[in-house]
Amino acid sequence: MGVEYAKRAENPALSVVIPSVPEYDHRPTVAHLDDQTFEKPYEVLIVNDGSLDRSAARNEGLRQASAEVVALTDDDTKPPKEWLATIHREFRADSDLVCLEGPVYGGSRNFAPRHYVGCNLAVRREPALEVGGFRSTYSEWREDIEFGWRMEAEANGVCRYSEDVRMCHPETPRTAFKPDLERQLREEYPERYDEVLNASVFRRVYRRARALGLTQPIQRSLNEVRRLLGDSNVAWLEAEQDADVPRSAERDVEENPRV
């Protein structure tokens, strides 16, 4: 398995797992993780194996992680400086918390609870593995929300959304709408699907627009309107997107000798 350590730590308080592929430059994301305000030791693992789908890569990262709590993000995000400190605080304050999600801003956007977006997710490692981790059946479309709904149903603990756990995802998602998997999700989780994804006319219209590839220009227009109205979240996003990449982006990750 192509598991690499971008950052090592002895007895880490947190582990970070990033699924990636060899041809993608994940160094900017690693640099932002290296520039965190979190003062406790933490490790960063990159599952850099082109033979694995995203679900299998996340699961391999969960198995290799050393910490009790694992934060998950993607290889094209800009984790804010306080991201890990906020995650650690939330889990430390609630021993029953097993799965934590938060809003995502940028080219990929989500502000709704119970969507469990994989680029801004944190879990207790053992409960996540006990429910079977991420399912490759849904990989590249809805594997994260399916995992979160399974954590709600099967894990011994609480799943929660926190506005404080924010993520900057500047780029448009690389995944495409997959109607067969969308239909499968609805058939497997009819109650949750209606509660979360069919909760409003807006959600239904948004999903149809996403299928047609219309959401990104709409989101950019809404961002501009919010910026003109002085929305603090848009100001925060622009600051994160414009942030300089620290020098540590240039360093190489160390290949994991155990795998």
Secondary structure, 3 states (H helix, E strand, C coil): CCEEEEECCCCCCEEEEEEECCCCCCHHHHHHHHCCCCCCCEEEEEEECCCCCHHHHHHHHHHHCCCCEEEECCCCCECCCCHHHHHHHHHHHCCCEEEEECCEEECCCECCCCCCCCCCEEEEHHHHHHCCCCCHHHCCCCHHHHHHHHHHHHCCCEEEECCCCCEEECCCCCCCCCHHHHHHHHHHCHHHHHHHCCCCHHHHHHHHHHHCCCHHHHHHHHHHHHHHCCCHHHHHHHHHHHCCCCHHHHCCCEECCCC
